[in-house]
């Protein structure tokens, strides 16, 4: 069975794929941070949703990387997972 990591490495050689991936890199980083925070807290999406007073599908959308969540949503997610939101701007 081919691992996703191996496929990604191979596909990154394709300039079209690499450009599209780079364009979404920040969204993926946010999604990865959300999933890691939830996992660290030992919570399911449903449990986070309950703590945020939203739906499991809303949490799934936040974790999908397809949409950028608002700062307010990120703060609520952080509180629900016992995390602290830290925003940092770095030189490009």
Secondary structure, 3 states (H helix, E strand, C coil): CCCHHHHHHHHCCCHHHHHHHHHCHHHHHHHHHHHHHHHHHCCCHHHHHHHHCCCHHHHHHHHHCCCCCCHHHHHHHHHHCCCCCCCCCCCC
